[in-house]
Amino acid sequence: MEGLKTEHKVEVEQLQHENQQLRDQVNDLRDHIDQLAEMIPDEPEEDPEEDPMEYQDDDGELTEGSVTDGEV
């Protein structure tokens, strides 16, 4: 019976150690996510070449307005 208690105690200690390692990894990943989040700008940068109000017609000329299906 004493051998079983010792065996379980060793297993519990191993699991506690693994648990702590996993907790440390989770904390490291959270820190990394926070660092990456700080790199993301608050407002997306606009592409100066892209204007949603302009499109190219069949001749390749830019025309103001919007294009919808079936309308010319």
N, CA, C and O atoms as CSV, one atom per row, in Angstrom:
chain,resi,resn,atom,element,x,y,z
A,1,MET,N,N,0.825,-1.200,0.000
A,1,MET,CA,C,0.000,0.000,0.000
A,1,MET,C,C,0.865,1.259,0.000
A,1,MET,O,O,0.533,2.264,-0.629
A,2,GLU,N,N,1.986,1.176,0.724
A,2,GLU,CA,C,2.896,2.323,0.803
A,2,GLU,C,C,3.483,2.639,-0.571
A,2,GLU,O,O,3.691,3.804,-0.909
A,3,GLY,N,N,3.750,1.599,-1.360
A,3,GLY,CA,C,4.296,1.786,-2.706
A,3,GLY,C,C,3.333,2.528,-3.615
A,3,GLY,O,O,3.746,3.347,-4.436
A,4,LEU,N,N,2.027,2.232,-3.461
A,4,LEU,CA,C,1.011,2.917,-4.262
A,4,LEU,C,C,0.951,4.397,-3.920
A,4,LEU,O,O,0.837,5.237,-4.812
A,5,LYS,N,N,1.029,4.723,-2.629
A,5,LYS,CA,C,0.989,6.121,-2.200
A,5,LYS,C,C,2.181,6.882,-2.780
A,5,LYS,O,O,2.036,8.004,-3.265
A,6,THR,N,N,3.349,6.264,-2.725
A,6,THR,CA,C,4.553,6.906,-3.258
A,6,THR,C,C,4.429,7.102,-4.765
A,6,THR,O,O,4.796,8.146,-5.304
A,7,GLU,N,N,3.901,6.067,-5.436
A,7,GLU,CA,C,3.726,6.140,-6.886
A,7,GLU,C,C,2.767,7.265,-7.262
A,7,GLU,O,O,3.027,8.020,-8.199
A,8,HIS,N,N,1.662,7.376,-6.534
A,8,HIS,CA,C,0.681,8.431,-6.801
A,8,HIS,C,C,1.254,9.808,-6.478
A,8,HIS,O,O,0.977,10.783,-7.176
A,9,LYS,N,N,2.053,9.878,-5.418
A,9,LYS,CA,C,2.658,11.150,-5.042
A,9,LYS,C,C,3.602,11.631,-6.142
A,9,LYS,O,O,3.610,12.812,-6.488
A,10,VAL,N,N,4.396,10.713,-6.690
A,10,VAL,CA,C,5.317,11.057,-7.777
A,10,VAL,C,C,4.530,11.510,-9.007
A,10,VAL,O,O,4.898,12.485,-9.662
A,11,GLU,N,N,3.446,10.798,-9.317
A,11,GLU,CA,C,2.622,11.153,-10.473
A,11,GLU,C,C,1.986,12.530,-10.284
A,11,GLU,O,O,1.943,13.329,-11.220
A,12,VAL,N,N,1.495,12.805,-9.083
A,12,VAL,CA,C,0.895,14.106,-8.786
A,12,VAL,C,C,1.935,15.211,-8.936
A,12,VAL,O,O,1.637,16.268,-9.491
A,13,GLU,N,N,3.144,14.977,-8.451
A,13,GLU,CA,C,4.202,15.979,-8.565
A,13,GLU,C,C,4.554,16.234,-10.030
A,13,GLU,O,O,4.788,17.376,-10.425
A,14,GLN,N,N,4.590,15.167,-10.836
A,14,GLN,CA,C,4.878,15.329,-12.264
A,14,GLN,C,C,3.778,16.137,-12.950
A,14,GLN,O,O,4.054,17.019,-13.762
A,15,LEU,N,N,2.537,15.823,-12.612
A,15,LEU,CA,C,1.415,16.541,-13.210
A,15,LEU,C,C,1.411,18.009,-12.781
A,15,LEU,O,O,1.103,18.888,-13.586
A,16,GLN,N,N,1.747,18.275,-11.529
A,16,GLN,CA,C,1.814,19.656,-11.063
A,16,GLN,C,C,2.916,20.415,-11.805
A,16,GLN,O,O,2.749,21.581,-12.161
A,17,HIS,N,N,4.039,19.739,-12.032
A,17,HIS,CA,C,5.144,20.361,-12.760
A,17,HIS,C,C,4.729,20.658,-14.209
A,17,HIS,O,O,4.988,21.748,-14.719
A,18,GLU,N,N,4.088,19.689,-14.867
A,18,GLU,CA,C,3.606,19.884,-16.233
A,18,GLU,C,C,2.581,21.012,-16.283
A,18,GLU,O,O,2.588,21.831,-17.202
A,19,ASN,N,N,1.702,21.045,-15.286
A,19,ASN,CA,C,0.684,22.085,-15.213
A,19,ASN,C,C,1.335,23.466,-15.123
A,19,ASN,O,O,0.906,24.402,-15.796
A,20,GLN,N,N,2.361,23.588,-14.299
A,20,GLN,CA,C,3.047,24.871,-14.147
A,20,GLN,C,C,3.740,25.271,-15.447
A,20,GLN,O,O,3.731,26.443,-15.822
A,21,GLN,N,N,4.339,24.301,-16.132
A,21,GLN,CA,C,4.984,24.596,-17.415
A,21,GLN,C,C,3.962,25.106,-18.431
A,21,GLN,O,O,4.229,26.056,-19.168
A,22,LEU,N,N,2.796,24.472,-18.463
A,22,LEU,CA,C,1.747,24.897,-19.388
A,22,LEU,C,C,1.235,26.290,-19.031
A,22,LEU,O,O,0.973,27.103,-19.918
A,23,ARG,N,N,1.093,26.562,-17.749
A,23,ARG,CA,C,0.666,27.902,-17.320
A,23,ARG,C,C,1.688,28.955,-17.752
A,23,ARG,O,O,1.321,30.041,-18.202
A,24,ASP,N,N,2.967,28.623,-17.613
A,24,ASP,CA,C,4.024,29.548,-18.030
A,24,ASP,C,C,3.963,29.790,-19.540
A,24,ASP,O,O,4.133,30.919,-20.001
A,25,GLN,N,N,3.718,28.723,-20.304
A,25,GLN,CA,C,3.613,28.865,-21.757
A,25,GLN,C,C,2.426,29.747,-22.132
A,25,GLN,O,O,2.529,30.587,-23.025
A,26,VAL,N,N,1.302,29.555,-21.449
A,26,VAL,CA,C,0.112,30.365,-21.715
A,26,VAL,C,C,0.413,31.836,-21.428
A,26,VAL,O,O,0.044,32.713,-22.210
A,27,ASN,N,N,1.076,32.101,-20.317
A,27,ASN,CA,C,1.414,33.486,-19.980
A,27,ASN,C,C,2.358,34.092,-21.012
A,27,ASN,O,O,2.205,35.255,-21.386
A,28,ASP,N,N,3.330,33.310,-21.475
A,28,ASP,CA,C,4.247,33.791,-22.513
A,28,ASP,C,C,3.486,34.115,-23.802
A,28,ASP,O,O,3.750,35.129,-24.448
A,29,LEU,N,N,2.544,33.246,-24.168
A,29,LEU,CA,C,1.752,33.484,-25.373
A,29,LEU,C,C,0.870,34.719,-25.222
A,29,LEU,O,O,0.716,35.487,-26.171
A,30,ARG,N,N,0.298,34.917,-24.055
A,30,ARG,CA,C,-0.510,36.120,-23.816
A,30,ARG,C,C,0.337,37.377,-23.951
A,30,ARG,O,O,-0.097,38.368,-24.539
A,31,ASP,N,N,1.546,37.332,-23.403
A,31,ASP,CA,C,2.456,38.476,-23.529
A,31,ASP,C,C,2.782,38.738,-24.998
A,31,ASP,O,O,2.814,39.885,-25.444
A,32,HIS,N,N,3.021,37.666,-25.738
A,32,HIS,CA,C,3.346,37.809,-27.159
A,32,HIS,C,C,2.159,38.391,-27.928
A,32,HIS,O,O,2.339,39.245,-28.796
A,33,ILE,N,N,0.960,37.935,-27.614
A,33,ILE,CA,C,-0.251,38.461,-28.257
A,33,ILE,C,C,-0.398,39.945,-27.951
A,33,ILE,O,O,-0.729,40.732,-28.839
A,34,ASP,N,N,-0.157,40.332,-26.708
A,34,ASP,CA,C,-0.232,41.745,-26.335
A,34,ASP,C,C,0.777,42.573,-27.125
A,34,ASP,O,O,0.465,43.677,-27.572
A,35,GLN,N,N,1.984,42.041,-27.296
A,35,GLN,CA,C,3.008,42.754,-28.068
A,35,GLN,C,C,2.571,42.909,-29.526
A,35,GLN,O,O,2.749,43.970,-30.124
A,36,LEU,N,N,2.002,41.850,-30.090
A,36,LEU,CA,C,1.539,41.922,-31.472
A,36,LEU,C,C,0.371,42.895,-31.608
A,36,LEU,O,O,0.284,43.627,-32.594
A,37,ALA,N,N,-0.518,42.907,-30.630
A,37,ALA,CA,C,-1.671,43.804,-30.670
A,37,ALA,C,C,-1.227,45.262,-30.645
A,37,ALA,O,O,-1.867,46.114,-31.260
A,38,GLU,N,N,-0.145,45.553,-29.947
A,38,GLU,CA,C,0.363,46.922,-29.898
A,38,GLU,C,C,0.900,47.363,-31.251
A,38,GLU,O,O,0.967,48.560,-31.530
A,39,MET,N,N,1.282,46.413,-32.089
A,39,MET,CA,C,1.835,46.737,-33.403
A,39,MET,C,C,0.745,47.067,-34.422
A,39,MET,O,O,1.028,47.667,-35.458
A,40,ILE,N,N,-0.494,46.681,-34.134
A,40,ILE,CA,C,-1.600,46.915,-35.056
A,40,ILE,C,C,-2.067,48.358,-34.890
A,40,ILE,O,O,-2.374,48.778,-33.775
A,41,PRO,N,N,-2.126,49.130,-35.988
A,41,PRO,CA,C,-2.595,50.513,-35.868
A,41,PRO,C,C,-4.071,50.548,-35.481
A,41,PRO,O,O,-4.842,49.651,-35.823
A,42,ASP,N,N,-4.445,51.613,-34.756
A,42,ASP,CA,C,-5.834,51.754,-34.325
A,42,ASP,C,C,-6.773,51.930,-35.515
A,42,ASP,O,O,-7.854,51.344,-35.558
A,43,GLU,N,N,-6.344,52.752,-36.488
A,43,GLU,CA,C,-7.159,52.974,-37.672
A,43,GLU,C,C,-6.405,52.441,-38.881
A,43,GLU,O,O,-5.209,52.696,-39.023
A,44,PRO,N,N,-7.075,51.717,-39.739
A,44,PRO,CA,C,-6.384,51.191,-40.921
A,44,PRO,C,C,-5.933,52.332,-41.832
A,44,PRO,O,O,-6.634,53.330,-41.996
A,45,GLU,N,N,-4.761,52.164,-42.412
A,45,GLU,CA,C,-4.256,53.161,-43.344
A,45,GLU,C,C,-5.011,53.030,-44.660
A,45,GLU,O,O,-5.265,51.923,-45.136
A,46,GLU,N,N,-5.367,54.177,-45.244
A,46,GLU,CA,C,-6.081,54.147,-46.512
A,46,GLU,C,C,-5.087,54.065,-47.655
A,46,GLU,O,O,-4.019,54.676,-47.617
A,47,ASP,N,N,-5.452,53.307,-48.663
A,47,ASP,CA,C,-4.621,53.180,-49.852
A,47,ASP,C,C,-4.904,54.389,-50.742
A,47,ASP,O,O,-6.022,54.537,-51.237
A,48,PRO,N,N,-3.912,55.255,-50.954
A,48,PRO,CA,C,-4.166,56.463,-51.746
A,48,PRO,C,C,-4.531,56.162,-53.198
A,48,PRO,O,O,-5.157,56.988,-53.862
A,49,GLU,N,N,-4.146,54.991,-53.694
A,49,GLU,CA,C,-4.466,54.644,-55.074
A,49,GLU,C,C,-5.877,54.083,-55.215
A,49,GLU,O,O,-6.414,54.015,-56.320
A,50,GLU,N,N,-6.470,53.683,-54.105
A,50,GLU,CA,C,-7.785,53.053,-54.177
A,50,GLU,C,C,-8.859,54.048,-53.763
A,50,GLU,O,O,-8.897,54.488,-52.614
A,51,ASP,N,N,-9.731,54.401,-54.702
A,51,ASP,CA,C,-10.832,55.311,-54.426
A,51,ASP,C,C,-12.120,54.573,-54.765
A,51,ASP,O,O,-12.350,54.252,-55.931
A,52,PRO,N,N,-12.961,54.299,-53.781
A,52,PRO,CA,C,-14.171,53.511,-54.048
A,52,PRO,C,C,-15.153,54.216,-54.981
A,52,PRO,O,O,-16.063,53.579,-55.511
A,53,MET,N,N,-14.980,55.534,-55.189
A,53,MET,CA,C,-15.907,56.261,-56.047
A,53,MET,C,C,-15.432,56.299,-57.501
A,53,MET,O,O,-16.079,56.925,-58.341
A,54,GLU,N,N,-14.328,55.650,-57.808
A,54,GLU,CA,C,-13.840,55.626,-59.180
A,54,GLU,C,C,-13.748,54.182,-59.671
A,54,GLU,O,O,-13.450,53.271,-58.898
A,55,TYR,N,N,-14.002,53.990,-60.939
A,55,TYR,CA,C,-13.829,52.677,-61.537
A,55,TYR,C,C,-13.356,52.873,-62.968
A,55,TYR,O,O,-13.489,53.958,-63.534
A,56,GLN,N,N,-12.809,51.827,-63.539
A,56,GLN,CA,C,-12.362,51.910,-64.931
A,56,GLN,C,C,-13.454,51.374,-65.841
A,56,GLN,O,O,-13.987,50.286,-65.624
A,57,ASP,N,N,-13.781,52.167,-66.875
A,57,ASP,CA,C,-14.757,51.671,-67.835
A,57,ASP,C,C,-14.048,50.778,-68.854
A,57,ASP,O,O,-12.858,50.500,-68.714
A,58,ASP,N,N,-14.772,50.335,-69.870
A,58,ASP,CA,C,-14.211,49.406,-70.854
A,58,ASP,C,C,-13.012,49.983,-71.605
A,58,ASP,O,O,-12.150,49.237,-72.069
A,59,ASP,N,N,-12.957,51.309,-71.723
A,59,ASP,CA,C,-11.848,51.960,-72.426
A,59,ASP,C,C,-10.643,52.157,-71.521
A,59,ASP,O,O,-9.605,52.641,-71.971
A,60,GLY,N,N,-10.767,51.786,-70.243
A,60,GLY,CA,C,-9.664,51.939,-69.308
A,60,GLY,C,C,-9.604,53.309,-68.670
A,60,GLY,O,O,-8.654,53.621,-67.952
A,61,GLU,N,N,-10.628,54.146,-68.929
A,61,GLU,CA,C,-10.644,55.479,-68.344
A,61,GLU,C,C,-11.313,55.433,-66.976
A,61,GLU,O,O,-12.273,54.693,-66.761
A,62,LEU,N,N,-10.784,56.240,-66.054
A,62,LEU,CA,C,-11.401,56.320,-64.736
A,62,LEU,C,C,-12.654,57.171,-64.829
A,62,LEU,O,O,-12.650,58.242,-65.435
A,63,THR,N,N,-13.714,56.688,-64.229
A,63,THR,CA,C,-14.982,57.388,-64.231
A,63,THR,C,C,-15.485,57.453,-62.800
A,63,THR,O,O,-15.375,56.479,-62.055
A,64,GLU,N,N,-16.039,58.598,-62.411
A,64,GLU,CA,C,-16.561,58.712,-61.049
A,64,GLU,C,C,-17.917,58.045,-60.966
A,64,GLU,O,O,-18.629,57.942,-61.965
A,65,GLY,N,N,-18.273,57.593,-59.778
A,65,GLY,CA,C,-19.552,56.951,-59.552
A,65,GLY,C,C,-19.345,55.522,-59.112
A,65,GLY,O,O,-18.224,55.109,-58.812
A,66,SER,N,N,-20.414,54.776,-59.075
A,66,SER,CA,C,-20.299,53.382,-58.676
A,66,SER,C,C,-20.933,52.504,-59.740
A,66,SER,O,O,-21.811,52.937,-60.487
A,67,VAL,N,N,-20.479,51.286,-59.793
A,67,VAL,CA,C,-20.982,50.344,-60.788
A,67,VAL,C,C,-21.884,49.349,-60.081
A,67,VAL,O,O,-21.502,48.768,-59.065
A,68,THR,N,N,-23.079,49.153,-60.618
A,68,THR,CA,C,-23.970,48.127,-60.081
A,68,THR,C,C,-24.333,47.188,-61.212
A,68,THR,O,O,-24.271,47.570,-62.381
A,69,ASP,N,N,-24.706,45.979,-60.883
A,69,ASP,CA,C,-25.039,44.983,-61.900
A,69,ASP,C,C,-26.246,45.430,-62.715
A,69,ASP,O,O,-27.266,45.842,-62.163
A,70,GLY,N,N,-26.117,45.343,-64.018
A,70,GLY,CA,C,-27.240,45.609,-64.899
A,70,GLY,C,C,-27.470,47.072,-65.199
A,70,GLY,O,O,-28.329,47.384,-66.024
A,71,GLU,N,N,-26.755,47.979,-64.580
A,71,GLU,CA,C,-26.950,49.398,-64.848
A,71,GLU,C,C,-25.737,49.954,-65.563
A,71,GLU,O,O,-24.606,49.536,-65.319
A,72,VAL,N,N,-25.990,50.911,-66.458
A,72,VAL,CA,C,-24.892,51.535,-67.193
A,72,VAL,C,C,-24.901,53.021,-66.928
A,72,VAL,O,O,-24.055,53.746,-67.451
